[in-house]
Amino acid sequence: MRIKKVKFKIKSTNEERVFISNKQVNNNDNLKVRNIFLNDDLETIKIIYTNNKGETFNYKDIENLEYTQLQL
């Protein structure tokens, strides 16, 4: 089992975000993080949820990026 975690601060809103694969999002039991992609070519981070929707964050609006990947 592979677990991914990404943590960063959004510059424009000064908000800190943390995403962990297979964990619930915003205390919503029905919505979990399915996958996390760091796309260096497009300079984006893409978070995909279990409902097949997601969020994209641009590297230019991010600071203090921490990415961890564990193989269990």
Predicted model as a PDB file, atoms N, CA, C, CB and O in Angstrom, pLDDT in the B-factor column:
MODEL        1                                                                  
ATOM      1  N   MET A   1       0.850  -1.176   0.000  1.00 75.00           N  
ATOM      2  CA  MET A   1       0.000   0.000   0.000  1.00 75.00           C  
ATOM      3  C   MET A   1       0.892   1.234   0.000  1.00 75.00           C  
ATOM      4  CB  MET A   1      -0.965   0.001   1.223  1.00 75.00           C  
ATOM      5  O   MET A   1       1.843   1.326   0.776  1.00 75.00           O  
ATOM      6  N   ARG A   2       0.578   2.176  -0.873  1.00 83.00           N  
ATOM      7  CA  ARG A   2       1.361   3.395  -0.984  1.00 83.00           C  
ATOM      8  C   ARG A   2       0.540   4.565  -0.435  1.00 83.00           C  
ATOM      9  CB  ARG A   2       1.784   3.652  -2.460  1.00 83.00           C  
ATOM     10  O   ARG A   2      -0.598   4.784  -0.850  1.00 83.00           O  
ATOM     11  N   ILE A   3       1.118   5.295   0.483  1.00 91.00           N  
ATOM     12  CA  ILE A   3       0.481   6.467   1.079  1.00 91.00           C  
ATOM     13  C   ILE A   3       1.251   7.702   0.643  1.00 91.00           C  
ATOM     14  CB  ILE A   3       0.430   6.359   2.637  1.00 91.00           C  
ATOM     15  O   ILE A   3       2.477   7.750   0.733  1.00 91.00           O  
ATOM     16  N   LYS A   4       0.513   8.703   0.169  1.00 92.00           N  
ATOM     17  CA  LYS A   4       1.125   9.966  -0.220  1.00 92.00           C  
ATOM     18  C   LYS A   4       0.557  11.076   0.655  1.00 92.00           C  
ATOM     19  CB  LYS A   4       0.885  10.267  -1.729  1.00 92.00           C  
ATOM     20  O   LYS A   4      -0.625  11.079   1.000  1.00 92.00           O  
ATOM     21  N   LYS A   5       1.424  12.014   1.001  1.00 93.00           N  
ATOM     22  CA  LYS A   5       0.999  13.167   1.790  1.00 93.00           C  
ATOM     23  C   LYS A   5       1.639  14.411   1.192  1.00 93.00           C  
ATOM     24  CB  LYS A   5       1.385  13.002   3.300  1.00 93.00           C  
ATOM     25  O   LYS A   5       2.831  14.426   0.885  1.00 93.00           O  
ATOM     26  N   VAL A   6       0.840  15.441   1.032  1.00 93.00           N  
ATOM     27  CA  VAL A   6       1.362  16.713   0.570  1.00 93.00           C  
ATOM     28  C   VAL A   6       0.822  17.804   1.500  1.00 93.00           C  
ATOM     29  CB  VAL A   6       0.967  16.984  -0.926  1.00 93.00           C  
ATOM     30  O   VAL A   6      -0.356  17.819   1.859  1.00 93.00           O  
ATOM     31  N   LYS A   7       1.712  18.701   1.869  1.00 94.00           N  
ATOM     32  CA  LYS A   7       1.363  19.804   2.767  1.00 94.00           C  
ATOM     33  C   LYS A   7       1.969  21.064   2.171  1.00 94.00           C  
ATOM     34  CB  LYS A   7       1.879  19.553   4.246  1.00 94.00           C  
ATOM     35  O   LYS A   7       3.130  21.073   1.761  1.00 94.00           O  
ATOM     36  N   PHE A   8       1.170  22.135   2.126  1.00 94.00           N  
ATOM     37  CA  PHE A   8       1.679  23.389   1.582  1.00 94.00           C  
ATOM     38  C   PHE A   8       0.837  24.548   2.084  1.00 94.00           C  
ATOM     39  CB  PHE A   8       1.688  23.357   0.043  1.00 94.00           C  
ATOM     40  O   PHE A   8      -0.241  24.366   2.649  1.00 94.00           O  
ATOM     41  N   LYS A   9       1.360  25.737   1.863  1.00 95.00           N  
ATOM     42  CA  LYS A   9       0.665  26.973   2.235  1.00 95.00           C  
ATOM     43  C   LYS A   9       0.340  27.726   0.957  1.00 95.00           C  
ATOM     44  CB  LYS A   9       1.530  27.857   3.209  1.00 95.00           C  
ATOM     45  O   LYS A   9       1.202  27.898   0.094  1.00 95.00           O  
ATOM     46  N   ILE A  10      -0.906  28.175   0.834  1.00 94.00           N  
ATOM     47  CA  ILE A  10      -1.328  28.947  -0.326  1.00 94.00           C  
ATOM     48  C   ILE A  10      -1.026  30.415  -0.046  1.00 94.00           C  
ATOM     49  CB  ILE A  10      -2.851  28.728  -0.639  1.00 94.00           C  
ATOM     50  O   ILE A  10      -1.528  30.988   0.921  1.00 94.00           O  
ATOM     51  N   LYS A  11      -0.207  31.013  -0.893  1.00 95.00           N  
ATOM     52  CA  LYS A  11       0.222  32.400  -0.685  1.00 95.00           C  
ATOM     53  C   LYS A  11      -0.937  33.385  -0.719  1.00 95.00           C  
ATOM     54  CB  LYS A  11       1.239  32.787  -1.731  1.00 95.00           C  
ATOM     55  O   LYS A  11      -1.016  34.275   0.128  1.00 95.00           O  
ATOM     56  N   SER A  12      -1.828  33.240  -1.675  1.00 93.00           N  
ATOM     57  CA  SER A  12      -2.886  34.229  -1.873  1.00 93.00           C  
ATOM     58  C   SER A  12      -3.887  34.279  -0.720  1.00 93.00           C  
ATOM     59  CB  SER A  12      -3.617  33.937  -3.154  1.00 93.00           C  
ATOM     60  O   SER A  12      -4.452  35.335  -0.436  1.00 93.00           O  
ATOM     61  N   THR A  13      -4.110  33.143  -0.055  1.00 94.00           N  
ATOM     62  CA  THR A  13      -5.089  33.106   1.045  1.00 94.00           C  
ATOM     63  C   THR A  13      -4.435  32.890   2.401  1.00 94.00           C  
ATOM     64  CB  THR A  13      -6.108  32.009   0.800  1.00 94.00           C  
ATOM     65  O   THR A  13      -5.096  32.974   3.436  1.00 94.00           O  
ATOM     66  N   ASN A  14      -3.132  32.612   2.393  1.00 94.00           N  
ATOM     67  CA  ASN A  14      -2.384  32.329   3.627  1.00 94.00           C  
ATOM     68  C   ASN A  14      -2.948  31.113   4.364  1.00 94.00           C  
ATOM     69  CB  ASN A  14      -2.407  33.554   4.552  1.00 94.00           C  
ATOM     70  O   ASN A  14      -2.861  31.025   5.589  1.00 94.00           O  
ATOM     71  N   GLU A  15      -3.522  30.185   3.614  1.00 93.00           N  
ATOM     72  CA  GLU A  15      -4.154  28.994   4.157  1.00 93.00           C  
ATOM     73  C   GLU A  15      -3.216  27.789   4.017  1.00 93.00           C  
ATOM     74  CB  GLU A  15      -5.499  28.724   3.445  1.00 93.00           C  
ATOM     75  O   GLU A  15      -2.596  27.602   2.970  1.00 93.00           O  
ATOM     76  N   GLU A  16      -3.114  26.986   5.061  1.00 94.00           N  
ATOM     77  CA  GLU A  16      -2.309  25.772   4.997  1.00 94.00           C  
ATOM     78  C   GLU A  16      -3.210  24.600   4.653  1.00 94.00           C  
ATOM     79  CB  GLU A  16      -1.564  25.522   6.335  1.00 94.00           C  
ATOM     80  O   GLU A  16      -4.271  24.430   5.253  1.00 94.00           O  
ATOM     81  N   ARG A  17      -2.789  23.788   3.686  1.00 91.00           N  
ATOM     82  CA  ARG A  17      -3.582  22.636   3.239  1.00 91.00           C  
ATOM     83  C   ARG A  17      -2.750  21.381   3.403  1.00 91.00           C  
ATOM     84  CB  ARG A  17      -4.046  22.802   1.757  1.00 91.00           C  
ATOM     85  O   ARG A  17      -1.544  21.385   3.156  1.00 91.00           O  
ATOM     86  N   VAL A  18      -3.404  20.303   3.821  1.00 92.00           N  
ATOM     87  CA  VAL A  18      -2.765  19.000   3.964  1.00 92.00           C  
ATOM     88  C   VAL A  18      -3.680  17.965   3.324  1.00 92.00           C  
ATOM     89  CB  VAL A  18      -2.480  18.657   5.472  1.00 92.00           C  
ATOM     90  O   VAL A  18      -4.875  17.919   3.617  1.00 92.00           O  
ATOM     91  N   PHE A  19      -3.120  17.139   2.454  1.00 91.00           N  
ATOM     92  CA  PHE A  19      -3.867  16.063   1.811  1.00 91.00           C  
ATOM     93  C   PHE A  19      -3.105  14.763   2.017  1.00 91.00           C  
ATOM     94  CB  PHE A  19      -4.087  16.350   0.291  1.00 91.00           C  
ATOM     95  O   PHE A  19      -1.894  14.710   1.806  1.00 91.00           O  
ATOM     96  N   ILE A  20      -3.812  13.715   2.429  1.00 92.00           N  
ATOM     97  CA  ILE A  20      -3.233  12.389   2.629  1.00 92.00           C  
ATOM     98  C   ILE A  20      -4.091  11.393   1.861  1.00 92.00           C  
ATOM     99  CB  ILE A  20      -3.149  12.015   4.157  1.00 92.00           C  
ATOM    100  O   ILE A  20      -5.310  11.366   2.023  1.00 92.00           O  
ATOM    101  N   SER A  21      -3.459  10.579   1.029  1.00 91.00           N  
ATOM    102  CA  SER A  21      -4.230   9.617   0.235  1.00 91.00           C  
ATOM    103  C   SER A  21      -4.978   8.656   1.154  1.00 91.00           C  
ATOM    104  CB  SER A  21      -3.304   8.833  -0.726  1.00 91.00           C  
ATOM    105  O   SER A  21      -4.470   8.238   2.194  1.00 91.00           O  
ATOM    106  N   ASN A  22      -6.187   8.321   0.745  1.00 89.00           N  
ATOM    107  CA  ASN A  22      -7.107   7.423   1.458  1.00 89.00           C  
ATOM    108  C   ASN A  22      -7.637   7.989   2.763  1.00 89.00           C  
ATOM    109  CB  ASN A  22      -6.426   6.126   1.738  1.00 89.00           C  
ATOM    110  O   ASN A  22      -8.170   7.237   3.579  1.00 89.00           O  
ATOM    111  N   LYS A  23      -7.508   9.279   2.987  1.00 88.00           N  
ATOM    112  CA  LYS A  23      -8.046   9.917   4.193  1.00 88.00           C  
ATOM    113  C   LYS A  23      -9.195  10.830   3.803  1.00 88.00           C  
ATOM    114  CB  LYS A  23      -6.944  10.715   4.948  1.00 88.00           C  
ATOM    115  O   LYS A  23      -9.232  11.357   2.691  1.00 88.00           O  
ATOM    116  N   GLN A  24     -10.127  11.012   4.721  1.00 85.00           N  
ATOM    117  CA  GLN A  24     -11.291  11.860   4.452  1.00 85.00           C  
ATOM    118  C   GLN A  24     -10.896  13.319   4.290  1.00 85.00           C  
ATOM    119  CB  GLN A  24     -12.314  11.724   5.572  1.00 85.00           C  
ATOM    120  O   GLN A  24      -9.861  13.759   4.790  1.00 85.00           O  
ATOM    121  N   VAL A  25     -11.732  14.052   3.590  1.00 81.00           N  
ATOM    122  CA  VAL A  25     -11.495  15.460   3.292  1.00 81.00           C  
ATOM    123  C   VAL A  25     -12.524  16.302   4.038  1.00 81.00           C  
ATOM    124  CB  VAL A  25     -11.564  15.729   1.758  1.00 81.00           C  
ATOM    125  O   VAL A  25     -13.725  16.042   3.954  1.00 81.00           O  
ATOM    126  N   ASN A  26     -12.055  17.306   4.764  1.00 75.00           N  
ATOM    127  CA  ASN A  26     -12.933  18.259   5.457  1.00 75.00           C  
ATOM    128  C   ASN A  26     -13.995  17.573   6.318  1.00 75.00           C  
ATOM    129  CB  ASN A  26     -13.613  19.159   4.444  1.00 75.00           C  
ATOM    130  O   ASN A  26     -15.157  17.980   6.316  1.00 75.00           O  
ATOM    131  N   ASN A  27     -13.597  16.537   7.051  1.00 75.00           N  
ATOM    132  CA  ASN A  27     -14.506  15.802   7.937  1.00 75.00           C  
ATOM    133  C   ASN A  27     -15.723  15.233   7.210  1.00 75.00           C  
ATOM    134  CB  ASN A  27     -14.969  16.706   9.053  1.00 75.00           C  
ATOM    135  O   ASN A  27     -16.782  15.068   7.816  1.00 75.00           O  
ATOM    136  N   ASN A  28     -15.586  14.937   5.938  1.00 73.00           N  
ATOM    137  CA  ASN A  28     -16.650  14.348   5.133  1.00 73.00           C  
ATOM    138  C   ASN A  28     -16.327  12.870   4.951  1.00 73.00           C  
ATOM    139  CB  ASN A  28     -16.799  15.077   3.746  1.00 73.00           C  
ATOM    140  O   ASN A  28     -15.389  12.529   4.231  1.00 73.00           O  
ATOM    141  N   ASP A  29     -17.093  11.990   5.592  1.00 74.00           N  
ATOM    142  CA  ASP A  29     -16.818  10.551   5.541  1.00 74.00           C  
ATOM    143  C   ASP A  29     -16.952   9.962   4.141  1.00 74.00           C  
ATOM    144  CB  ASP A  29     -17.747   9.823   6.476  1.00 74.00           C  
ATOM    145  O   ASP A  29     -16.342   8.935   3.843  1.00 74.00           O  
ATOM    146  N   ASN A  30     -17.741  10.598   3.279  1.00 81.00           N  
ATOM    147  CA  ASN A  30     -17.975  10.077   1.931  1.00 81.00           C  
ATOM    148  C   ASN A  30     -16.944  10.547   0.916  1.00 81.00           C  
ATOM    149  CB  ASN A  30     -19.345  10.475   1.465  1.00 81.00           C  
ATOM    150  O   ASN A  30     -16.901  10.030  -0.200  1.00 81.00           O  
ATOM    151  N   LEU A  31     -16.110  11.520   1.281  1.00 88.00           N  
ATOM    152  CA  LEU A  31     -15.144  12.071   0.336  1.00 88.00           C  
ATOM    153  C   LEU A  31     -13.733  11.846   0.853  1.00 88.00           C  
ATOM    154  CB  LEU A  31     -15.400  13.574   0.098  1.00 88.00           C  
ATOM    155  O   LEU A  31     -13.366  12.325   1.926  1.00 88.00           O  
ATOM    156  N   LYS A  32     -12.943  11.107   0.072  1.00 92.00           N  
ATOM    157  CA  LYS A  32     -11.557  10.823   0.449  1.00 92.00           C  
ATOM    158  C   LYS A  32     -10.627  11.168  -0.696  1.00 92.00           C  
ATOM    159  CB  LYS A  32     -11.385   9.345   0.850  1.00 92.00           C  
ATOM    160  O   LYS A  32     -11.050  11.244  -1.850  1.00 92.00           O  
ATOM    161  N   VAL A  33      -9.369  11.376  -0.376  1.00 93.00           N  
ATOM    162  CA  VAL A  33      -8.343  11.638  -1.387  1.00 93.00           C  
ATOM    163  C   VAL A  33      -7.981  10.312  -2.050  1.00 93.00           C  
ATOM    164  CB  VAL A  33      -7.074  12.321  -0.756  1.00 93.00           C  
ATOM    165  O   VAL A  33      -7.555   9.373  -1.377  1.00 93.00           O  
ATOM    166  N   ARG A  34      -8.149  10.237  -3.367  1.00 92.00           N  
ATOM    167  CA  ARG A  34      -7.802   9.015  -4.088  1.00 92.00           C  
ATOM    168  C   ARG A  34      -6.339   9.024  -4.529  1.00 92.00           C  
ATOM    169  CB  ARG A  34      -8.714   8.842  -5.302  1.00 92.00           C  
ATOM    170  O   ARG A  34      -5.645   8.013  -4.418  1.00 92.00           O  
ATOM    171  N   ASN A  35      -5.876  10.171  -5.030  1.00 92.00           N  
ATOM    172  CA  ASN A  35      -4.493  10.231  -5.496  1.00 92.00           C  
ATOM    173  C   ASN A  35      -3.991  11.668  -5.468  1.00 92.00           C  
ATOM    174  CB  ASN A  35      -4.370   9.647  -6.916  1.00 92.00           C  
ATOM    175  O   ASN A  35      -4.767  12.624  -5.493  1.00 92.00           O  
ATOM    176  N   ILE A  36      -2.674  11.789  -5.416  1.00 92.00           N  
ATOM    177  CA  ILE A  36      -1.990  13.085  -5.400  1.00 92.00           C  
ATOM    178  C   ILE A  36      -0.939  13.056  -6.505  1.00 92.00           C  
ATOM    179  CB  ILE A  36      -1.335  13.385  -3.987  1.00 92.00           C  
ATOM    180  O   ILE A  36      -0.103  12.153  -6.546  1.00 92.00           O  
ATOM    181  N   PHE A  37      -0.978  14.038  -7.397  1.00 91.00           N  
ATOM    182  CA  PHE A  37      -0.003  14.123  -8.480  1.00 91.00           C  
ATOM    183  C   PHE A  37       0.772  15.424  -8.372  1.00 91.00           C  
ATOM    184  CB  PHE A  37      -0.695  14.020  -9.855  1.00 91.00           C  
ATOM    185  O   PHE A  37       0.185  16.497  -8.231  1.00 91.00           O  
ATOM    186  N   LEU A  38       2.089  15.325  -8.437  1.00 89.00           N  
ATOM    187  CA  LEU A  38       2.935  16.509  -8.563  1.00 89.00           C  
ATOM    188  C   LEU A  38       3.397  16.536 -10.016  1.00 89.00           C  
ATOM    189  CB  LEU A  38       4.165  16.485  -7.543  1.00 89.00           C  
ATOM    190  O   LEU A  38       4.170  15.678 -10.441  1.00 89.00           O  
ATOM    191  N   ASN A  39       2.931  17.509 -10.764  1.00 86.00           N  
ATOM    192  CA  ASN A  39       3.233  17.609 -12.184  1.00 86.00           C  
ATOM    193  C   ASN A  39       4.247  18.724 -12.393  1.00 86.00           C  
ATOM    194  CB  ASN A  39       1.945  17.865 -13.015  1.00 86.00           C  
ATOM    195  O   ASN A  39       3.891  19.902 -12.442  1.00 86.00           O  
ATOM    196  N   ASP A  40       5.514  18.341 -12.517  1.00 79.00           N  
ATOM    197  CA  ASP A  40       6.579  19.331 -12.673  1.00 79.00           C  
ATOM    198  C   ASP A  40       6.535  20.039 -14.016  1.00 79.00           C  
ATOM    199  CB  ASP A  40       7.918  18.673 -12.501  1.00 79.00           C  
ATOM    200  O   ASP A  40       6.929  21.202 -14.107  1.00 79.00           O  
ATOM    201  N   ASP A  41       6.062  19.362 -15.070  1.00 82.00           N  
ATOM    202  CA  ASP A  41       6.006  19.984 -16.400  1.00 82.00           C  
ATOM    203  C   ASP A  41       5.029  21.153 -16.428  1.00 82.00           C  
ATOM    204  CB  ASP A  41       5.606  18.949 -17.457  1.00 82.00           C  
ATOM    205  O   ASP A  41       5.335  22.208 -16.982  1.00 82.00           O  
ATOM    206  N   LEU A  42       3.852  20.966 -15.830  1.00 79.00           N  
ATOM    207  CA  LEU A  42       2.841  22.016 -15.822  1.00 79.00           C  
ATOM    208  C   LEU A  42       2.910  22.852 -14.551  1.00 79.00           C  
ATOM    209  CB  LEU A  42       1.456  21.410 -15.971  1.00 79.00           C  
ATOM    210  O   LEU A  42       2.154  23.810 -14.389  1.00 79.00           O  
ATOM    211  N   GLU A  43       3.816  22.488 -13.651  1.00 89.00           N  
ATOM    212  CA  GLU A  43       4.017  23.189 -12.387  1.00 89.00           C  
ATOM    213  C   GLU A  43       2.726  23.267 -11.573  1.00 89.00           C  
ATOM    214  CB  GLU A  43       4.553  24.592 -12.646  1.00 89.00           C  
ATOM    215  O   GLU A  43       2.336  24.330 -11.091  1.00 89.00           O  
ATOM    216  N   THR A  44       2.074  22.106 -11.434  1.00 93.00           N  
ATOM    217  CA  THR A  44       0.841  22.038 -10.658  1.00 93.00           C  
ATOM    218  C   THR A  44       0.840  20.833  -9.725  1.00 93.00           C  
ATOM    219  CB  THR A  44      -0.366  21.981 -11.587  1.00 93.00           C  
ATOM    220  O   THR A  44       1.567  19.861  -9.928  1.00 93.00           O  
ATOM    221  N   ILE A  45       0.009  20.927  -8.707  1.00 93.00           N  
ATOM    222  CA  ILE A  45      -0.300  19.803  -7.832  1.00 93.00           C  
ATOM    223  C   ILE A  45      -1.768  19.494  -8.059  1.00 93.00           C  
ATOM    224  CB  ILE A  45       0.012  20.120  -6.305  1.00 93.00           C  
ATOM    225  O   ILE A  45      -2.610  20.388  -7.974  1.00 93.00           O  
ATOM    226  N   LYS A  46      -2.083  18.245  -8.346  1.00 94.00           N  
ATOM    227  CA  LYS A  46      -3.466  17.854  -8.600  1.00 94.00           C  
ATOM    228  C   LYS A  46      -3.885  16.856  -7.534  1.00 94.00           C  
ATOM    229  CB  LYS A  46      -3.635  17.250 -10.030  1.00 94.00           C  
ATOM    230  O   LYS A  46      -3.214  15.848  -7.312  1.00 94.00           O  
ATOM    231  N   ILE A  47      -5.010  17.148  -6.871  1.00 93.00           N  
ATOM    232  CA  ILE A  47      -5.584  16.274  -5.869  1.00 93.00           C  
ATOM    233  C   ILE A  47      -6.856  15.683  -6.466  1.00 93.00           C  
ATOM    234  CB  ILE A  47      -5.870  17.039  -4.527  1.00 93.00           C  
ATOM    235  O   ILE A  47      -7.754  16.426  -6.862  1.00 93.00           O  
ATOM    236  N   ILE A  48      -6.946  14.345  -6.536  1.00 94.00           N  
ATOM    237  CA  ILE A  48      -8.116  13.660  -7.078  1.00 94.00           C  
ATOM    238  C   ILE A  48      -8.852  12.998  -5.911  1.00 94.00           C  
ATOM    239  CB  ILE A  48      -7.708  12.600  -8.175  1.00 94.00           C  
ATOM    240  O   ILE A  48      -8.250  12.297  -5.098  1.00 94.00           O  
ATOM    241  N   TYR A  49     -10.169  13.237  -5.847  1.00 93.00           N  
ATOM    242  CA  TYR A  49     -11.004  12.667  -4.790  1.00 93.00           C  
ATOM    243  C   TYR A  49     -11.703  11.402  -5.275  1.00 93.00           C  
ATOM    244  CB  TYR A  49     -12.041  13.695  -4.311  1.00 93.00           C  
ATOM    245  O   TYR A  49     -11.700  11.098  -6.468  1.00 93.00           O  
ATOM    246  N   THR A  50     -12.300  10.669  -4.341  1.00 92.00           N  
ATOM    247  CA  THR A  50     -12.984   9.424  -4.686  1.00 92.00           C  
ATOM    248  C   THR A  50     -14.210   9.650  -5.558  1.00 92.00           C  
ATOM    249  CB  THR A  50     -13.386   8.696  -3.430  1.00 92.00           C  
ATOM    250  O   THR A  50     -14.679   8.703  -6.190  1.00 92.00           O  
ATOM    251  N   ASN A  51     -14.747  10.859  -5.618  1.00 92.00           N  
ATOM    252  CA  ASN A  51     -15.892  11.141  -6.489  1.00 92.00           C  
ATOM    253  C   ASN A  51     -15.443  11.573  -7.889  1.00 92.00           C  
ATOM    254  CB  ASN A  51     -16.775  12.229  -5.864  1.00 92.00           C  
ATOM    255  O   ASN A  51     -16.246  12.085  -8.669  1.00 92.00           O  
ATOM    256  N   ASN A  52     -14.163  11.366  -8.204  1.00 91.00           N  
ATOM    257  CA  ASN A  52     -13.531  11.682  -9.493  1.00 91.00           C  
ATOM    258  C   ASN A  52     -13.424  13.179  -9.772  1.00 91.00           C  
ATOM    259  CB  ASN A  52     -14.302  11.030 -10.605  1.00 91.00           C  
ATOM    260  O   ASN A  52     -13.082  13.568 -10.889  1.00 91.00           O  
ATOM    261  N   LYS A  53     -13.701  14.005  -8.808  1.00 92.00           N  
ATOM    262  CA  LYS A  53     -13.466  15.436  -8.942  1.00 92.00           C  
ATOM    263  C   LYS A  53     -12.151  15.745  -8.253  1.00 92.00           C  
ATOM    264  CB  LYS A  53     -14.642  16.278  -8.336  1.00 92.00           C  
ATOM    265  O   LYS A  53     -11.569  14.879  -7.600  1.00 92.00           O  
ATOM    266  N   GLY A  54     -11.688  16.958  -8.392  1.00 92.00           N  
ATOM    267  CA  GLY A  54     -10.416  17.272  -7.774  1.00 92.00           C  
ATOM    268  C   GLY A  54     -10.140  18.756  -7.711  1.00 92.00           C  
ATOM    269  O   GLY A  54     -10.978  19.590  -8.055  1.00 92.00           O  
ATOM    270  N   GLU A  55      -8.931  19.059  -7.258  1.00 92.00           N  
ATOM    271  CA  GLU A  55      -8.459  20.433  -7.166  1.00 92.00           C  
ATOM    272  C   GLU A  55      -7.072  20.490  -7.771  1.00 92.00           C  
ATOM    273  CB  GLU A  55      -8.453  20.942  -5.691  1.00 92.00           C  
ATOM    274  O   GLU A  55      -6.310  19.525  -7.705  1.00 92.00           O  
ATOM    275  N   THR A  56      -6.752  21.628  -8.359  1.00 94.00           N  
ATOM    276  CA  THR A  56      -5.425  21.858  -8.919  1.00 94.00           C  
ATOM    277  C   THR A  56      -4.855  23.118  -8.305  1.00 94.00           C  
ATOM    278  CB  THR A  56      -5.472  21.967 -10.469  1.00 94.00           C  
ATOM    279  O   THR A  56      -5.533  24.142  -8.214  1.00 94.00           O  
ATOM    280  N   PHE A  57      -3.605  23.035  -7.884  1.00 94.00           N  
ATOM    281  CA  PHE A  57      -2.919  24.165  -7.281  1.00 94.00           C  
ATOM    282  C   PHE A  57      -1.666  24.456  -8.101  1.00 94.00           C  
ATOM    283  CB  PHE A  57      -2.565  23.882  -5.787  1.00 94.00           C  
ATOM    284  O   PHE A  57      -0.935  23.534  -8.464  1.00 94.00           O  
ATOM    285  N   ASN A  58      -1.416  25.712  -8.390  1.00 93.00           N  
ATOM    286  CA  ASN A  58      -0.257  26.138  -9.172  1.00 93.00           C  
ATOM    287  C   ASN A  58       0.931  26.364  -8.233  1.00 93.00           C  
ATOM    288  CB  ASN A  58      -0.577  27.434  -9.980  1.00 93.00           C  
ATOM    289  O   ASN A  58       0.776  26.939  -7.155  1.00 93.00           O  
ATOM    290  N   TYR A  59       2.110  25.912  -8.645  1.00 91.00           N  
ATOM    291  CA  TYR A  59       3.322  26.089  -7.834  1.00 91.00           C  
ATOM    292  C   TYR A  59       3.593  27.559  -7.511  1.00 91.00           C  
ATOM    293  CB  TYR A  59       4.526  25.495  -8.558  1.00 91.00           C  
ATOM    294  O   TYR A  59       4.151  27.867  -6.457  1.00 91.00           O  
ATOM    295  N   LYS A  60       3.204  28.468  -8.408  1.00 92.00           N  
ATOM    296  CA  LYS A  60       3.471  29.893  -8.196  1.00 92.00           C  
ATOM    297  C   LYS A  60       2.715  30.448  -6.996  1.00 92.00           C  
ATOM    298  CB  LYS A  60       3.103  30.684  -9.439  1.00 92.00           C  
ATOM    299  O   LYS A  60       3.123  31.454  -6.416  1.00 92.00           O  
ATOM    300  N   ASP A  61       1.615  29.797  -6.619  1.00 94.00           N  
ATOM    301  CA  ASP A  61       0.793  30.257  -5.498  1.00 94.00           C  
ATOM    302  C   ASP A  61       1.025  29.422  -4.239  1.00 94.00           C  
ATOM    303  CB  ASP A  61      -0.683  30.217  -5.879  1.00 94.00           C  
ATOM    304  O   ASP A  61       0.235  29.479  -3.297  1.00 94.00           O  
ATOM    305  N   ILE A  62       2.111  28.646  -4.227  1.00 93.00           N  
ATOM    306  CA  ILE A  62       2.386  27.726  -3.116  1.00 93.00           C  
ATOM    307  C   ILE A  62       3.757  28.016  -2.520  1.00 93.00           C  
ATOM    308  CB  ILE A  62       2.307  26.254  -3.589  1.00 93.00           C  
ATOM    309  O   ILE A  62       4.712  28.333  -3.230  1.00 93.00           O  
ATOM    310  N   GLU A  63       3.827  27.899  -1.202  1.00 94.00           N  
ATOM    311  CA  GLU A  63       5.122  27.964  -0.530  1.00 94.00           C  
ATOM    312  C   GLU A  63       5.167  26.877   0.535  1.00 94.00           C  
ATOM    313  CB  GLU A  63       5.367  29.373   0.097  1.00 94.00           C  
ATOM    314  O   GLU A  63       4.134  26.334   0.925  1.00 94.00           O  
ATOM    315  N   ASN A  64       6.356  26.570   0.994  1.00 94.00           N  
ATOM    316  CA  ASN A  64       6.589  25.555   2.037  1.00 94.00           C  
ATOM    317  C   ASN A  64       6.002  24.199   1.661  1.00 94.00           C  
ATOM    318  CB  ASN A  64       5.993  26.018   3.363  1.00 94.00           C  
ATOM    319  O   ASN A  64       5.318  23.569   2.467  1.00 94.00           O  
ATOM    320  N   LEU A  65       6.268  23.759   0.451  1.00 92.00           N  
ATOM    321  CA  LEU A  65       5.755  22.480  -0.038  1.00 92.00           C  
ATOM    322  C   LEU A  65       6.509  21.320   0.616  1.00 92.00           C  
ATOM    323  CB  LEU A  65       5.873  22.399  -1.579  1.00 92.00           C  
ATOM    324  O   LEU A  65       7.740  21.278   0.601  1.00 92.00           O  
ATOM    325  N   GLU A  66       5.758  20.388   1.187  1.00 92.00           N  
ATOM    326  CA  GLU A  66       6.313  19.159   1.746  1.00 92.00           C  
ATOM    327  C   GLU A  66       5.572  17.989   1.115  1.00 92.00           C  
ATOM    328  CB  GLU A  66       6.197  19.132   3.315  1.00 92.00           C  
ATOM    329  O   GLU A  66       4.342  17.941   1.134  1.00 92.00           O  
ATOM    330  N   TYR A  67       6.327  17.045   0.557  1.00 91.00           N  
ATOM    331  CA  TYR A  67       5.727  15.877  -0.093  1.00 91.00           C  
ATOM    332  C   TYR A  67       6.380  14.633   0.468  1.00 91.00           C  
ATOM    333  CB  TYR A  67       5.884  15.937  -1.644  1.00 91.00           C  
ATOM    334  O   TYR A  67       7.606  14.534   0.517  1.00 91.00           O  
ATOM    335  N   THR A  68       5.560  13.682   0.890  1.00 92.00           N  
ATOM    336  CA  THR A  68       6.056  12.429   1.455  1.00 92.00           C  
ATOM    337  C   THR A  68       5.338  11.276   0.782  1.00 92.00           C  
ATOM    338  CB  THR A  68       5.854  12.383   2.996  1.00 92.00           C  
ATOM    339  O   THR A  68       4.132  11.328   0.544  1.00 92.00           O  
ATOM    340  N   GLN A  69       6.097  10.233   0.479  1.00 90.00           N  
ATOM    341  CA  GLN A  69       5.498   9.020  -0.098  1.00 90.00           C  
ATOM    342  C   GLN A  69       6.037   7.825   0.674  1.00 90.00           C  
ATOM    343  CB  GLN A  69       5.812   8.889  -1.641  1.00 90.00           C  
ATOM    344  O   GLN A  69       7.249   7.638   0.781  1.00 90.00           O  
ATOM    345  N   LEU A  70       5.126   7.018   1.212  1.00 89.00           N  
ATOM    346  CA  LEU A  70       5.503   5.846   1.998  1.00 89.00           C  
ATOM    347  C   LEU A  70       4.983   4.584   1.345  1.00 89.00           C  
ATOM    348  CB  LEU A  70       4.973   5.958   3.428  1.00 89.00           C  
ATOM    349  O   LEU A  70       3.866   4.565   0.829  1.00 89.00           O  
ATOM    350  N   GLN A  71       5.773   3.539   1.360  1.00 86.00           N  
ATOM    351  CA  GLN A  71       5.354   2.232   0.860  1.00 86.00           C  
ATOM    352  C   GLN A  71       5.210   1.317   2.066  1.00 86.00           C  
ATOM    353  CB  GLN A  71       6.378   1.649  -0.188  1.00 86.00           C  
ATOM    354  O   GLN A  71       6.187   1.027   2.756  1.00 86.00           O  
ATOM    355  N   LEU A  72       3.984   0.863   2.314  1.00 79.00           N  
ATOM    356  CA  LEU A  72       3.727  -0.008   3.473  1.00 79.00           C  
ATOM    357  C   LEU A  72       3.562  -1.441   3.055  1.00 79.00           C  
ATOM    358  CB  LEU A  72       2.491   0.446   4.225  1.00 79.00           C  
ATOM    359  O   LEU A  72       3.340  -2.309   3.900  1.00 79.00           O  
TER     360      LEU A  72                                                      
ENDMDL                                                                          
END                                                                             
